[in-house]
């Protein structure tokens, strides 16, 4: 099968957005939004009917992959406008070219979210100055998305242009190759990694980088076995951007270009991402292939080396946890999931810890009997008063606890200890809760060697019931339990991971 594109696109290659979305959609995910907001997601049948009514083309399943690719989007916190995109240089010293706007208002597209996954949406506004589009998603949430994170279908005109450089020419040794999934064209030297001439001479199917990621990435970790998983491992050897051009903050947690991971999409370090201890880049949970179990939000207790730095499979090793780390990490996850600050130490916190005990990879603490765990957790909550806040500080029950500053725990490795910049709080979503009426303990004024305690100020108690409410069981299981992930159950994380072994 000849896959070099001609100047005129053949009729069988006329793929519209319905087809490119269809191959990525496969079977619509039946899972609900991953965190907090109770979105009203449409069922698979209604989504299918909507596409048939809109385009007249039925959806087709993605080949070779049994997982859903386009997921129901979690609105989360990205409803603010994106900053202007700083121009990135092309790889291998190639001359950078200003992106050309290929979008239209009302166009259906796939947008990559901060979790590394694609979501279906419709363009409502286009900002050429900031190179972004205002998109309304399937769950009615809205957000500005950079052009680099938007995937479109092949144009329905007779022209075949390279998706990267927008040029029509196709001459050796830089011929244009058509993706067998989305129908879009790529010059051999424009695609990352470069397309070998052997691909042109072969009759085997070829998938572009976007399609490889779209058919392998998923919540809990990317596919580890199969032909597409092997193709992903090859794609991950190179990055679609120049790391040296990224402009990072002082703590190396965010960059101005919103460019992270192997996929080059947006990301949030304080959710489900791993930082490479060599290049310091952050990588989505959905894009890595070395995880044995789904991650928890803000869990940085790993030594991770990406495929680029290792020139092969990723390396992952779990760092040891203490009881204070377990309490901190689980309180942080509860605050992200439930959007509140205080939690019952026994009914809520311990329930969450016990339910996610295996996902915590507690190491030496793993053999602690279930009946003894609460004693150690409660001791940590009471001992680290500058980290945890008790409900009695705000005239509530003493068994309620929350984080004073809502940030994930800092791992005890040298890379993070070297950071001198204090970690800021996550302002993208707020936690309801009253401020403490008491100062942080262990901060007292000393004058001429005499310790002087501050006077207590009376705090007016607002109206309303203050009886202890019984915690009701959630009607739906947590997101970590809803997504079935095919992983090995072995707790050993010390050895390097390979695609074939995991």
Number of C-alpha atoms within 10 A of each C-alpha: 9 11 20 19 25 17 14 12 19 12 9 7 19 18 18 20 19 23 21 23 26 23 21 27 27 20 21 21 17 15 15 21 19 21 18 15 14 12 18 12 18 15 12 13 10 11 15 20 15 13 16 14 11 10 14 11 15 14 22 17 15 20 12 11 16 12 20 23 26 25 23 25 25 22 21 16 14 17 14 11 14 19 15 16 17 14 13 18 18 15 17 8 8 10 9 12 12 10 14 12 13 10 18 13 13 13 14 23 23 25 26 24 20 24 23 28 24 27 24 23 24 20 23 16 16 20 15 13 8 17 21 26 26 21 27 19 22 19 19 13 16 19 20 23 27 25 21 17 21 21 22 20 20 22 18 14 11 13 15 28 24 23 18 16 16 16 14 20 16 20 12 10 11 17 23 31 27 24 20 16 22 26 23 25 26 30 29 24 16 20 19 21 18 14 20 12 14 8 16 19 12 12 11 11 11 19 20 24 19 15 20 19 27 24 28 27 28 26 25 25 23 23 29 24 15 13 12 20 22 17 17 26 22 15 23 26 18 18 18 19 19 15 15 8 14 20 15 14 11 12 14 15 16 20 17 14 21 23 26 25 24 25 24 18 23 23 24 20 22 18 20 23 28 27 21 23 18 14 12 15 24 24 27 30 25 23 26 26 27 26 22 21 20 20 21 20 19 22 23 26 21 20 20 22 24 28 22 18 16 13 12 18 23 23 23 22 18 18 17 15 18 15 18 20 20 18 23 23 24 24 28 24 21 19 21 22 16 13 17 14 23 24 22 20 22 15 14 17 22 21 14 17 22 14 12 15 14 14 16 22 19 20 15 10 13 13 8 11 9 12 7 9 15 19 9 14 23 18 12 20 23 14 12 12 15 15 18 21 23 23 19 15 18 17 14 15 15 14 16 20 24 26 23 16 16 23 17 24 20 16 18 14 14 9 13 13 10 9 12 9 10 8 14 10 11 15 9 10 13 14 14 11 12 11 9 15 14 13 11 14 9 8 10 12 11 10 8 6 7 8 10 11 10 10 6 9 8 7 10 6 9 7 6 6 7 11 8 9 8 8 10 8 8 7 6 9 9 15 15 17 12 13 17 12 18 15 17 12 9 9 14 13 18 12 9 17 19 15 18 11 10 17
